[in-house]
């Protein structure tokens, strides 16, 4: 056998898969990760605080988000994964497409397509985001043991959050408008779930300045001090579970 053909044979042999390790790659799927309630408030029940004229006394945003996984992963650092003649390089925070999942020796890996001139190659990412020292070639494992640099390289799953508008939401604020000694002015401002102003729902609320406790819907506010400059108050209850 000539040296030319011997070299071609060795190069081809380097890309063969280990016997018995050919597995089926399951396609990547967009996965629903769950629903979460997001409740944001600018106060704590029972805690005294202050707001100046034009600042919110109460700021509440309450809504639900649906979380989904995307078919891409982010690299924690610039990296090089190399073995034999194969070198795959990538950049920190760049996203790389997920080909699917594969189970090898009872352990499931994410198959990640990385930069390079061999589109059939895929890095094997463990559940904790670390990189296996073997690389997939098609549906089989390459004979090389690969070196990962840096060794603590990790990939994290990209996620998407979608606000569930059909579940309803609350998004409003009560802004202190000052007092003339007789009346206490509080401005109600309502917003969409994306924080866009809903000006038809802007209302000026007027309370007697002598009142030590005022209420808006389920929110009860104890007034400690109210001047034309600021208000000192405590939220007693708000009906938010």
NORQUIMO-V750044 format. One line per field, one symbol per residue. ss: DSSP state (H for helix, E for strand, - for the rest). phi: phi as a letter, one per 30 degrees, with the letter a starting at -180 (. if undefined). A space follows every 50 residues. Layout:
ss = ???
phi = ???
This chain:
ss = --HHHHHHHHHHH---E--------EE----EEEEEEEEEE------EEE EE---EEEEEEEEEEEEEEEEEEEE---EEEEE--EEEEE----EEEEEE EEEE--EEEEEE--------EEEEE-----EEEEEEE--EEE----EEE- ----EEEEEEEEE-HHH--EEEEEEEEEE---EEEEEEEEE-----E-HH H-EEEEEE----EEEE--EEEEEEEE---EEEEEEEE----
phi = .dddddddddddddcdcddicdbccdddbdcdckcbdcbcbcbbeicdab bdejcddbbbbbacbccbdcdbbcddadbbcbahdcbbcacdidcbdddl bbcbhiccbdccdcelcbdddbdccdddjdcddcbdbicbddddccccbd dcebccddbbcbdddddiabaabccdcjbcjcbccbccbcbddciddced cdbcccbddddcbbbbhcccbcccabbdcabcabddabicd
